[in-house]
Amino acid sequence: YNNPYANNKKKFETIDAFLLKFTEKYTKGKKGYALLESMINENMNNVMMHLRAEVKLPDEEYYQQICFHIAGFSGNTIARIFKTTANAIYKRKDRILEKIFKDNPMHLELFTMYIVK
């Protein structure tokens, strides 16, 4: 039996290095992150624009995390980007969803379509 996961440590180190470069180049700073959010808005019914207008989240990092969820990044990948644990990412996502449902914004259906998946 050839275990396909035997060399995962090296693969994860490679992925981590890539994510670090990606986040430094494309998501750190207003310009790079704005490009990601703009692409999401253009392709997903202005979901982030509506979210920012209708739901007050504690700080910018919450919006950024949701943006990565909407873009399809896994919790583990988002955790690497934000240098935290996947558990912390999922707990924050749950708190964000609770806030969205509590506020009952006009675009609730749009938010649940892209965020709850």
NORGI-V839529 format. One record per helix or strand. SS is the DSSP state (hx for helix, st for strand). FROM is the first residue (numbers start at 1). LEN is the number of residues. If there is no record, write none. Layout:
ss: {SS | SS}
from: {FROM | FROM}
len: {LEN | LEN}
This chain:
ss: {hx | hx | hx | hx | hx | hx | hx}
from: {8 | 30 | 47 | 60 | 75 | 86 | 108}
len: {20 | 14 | 8 | 11 | 8 | 18 | 8}
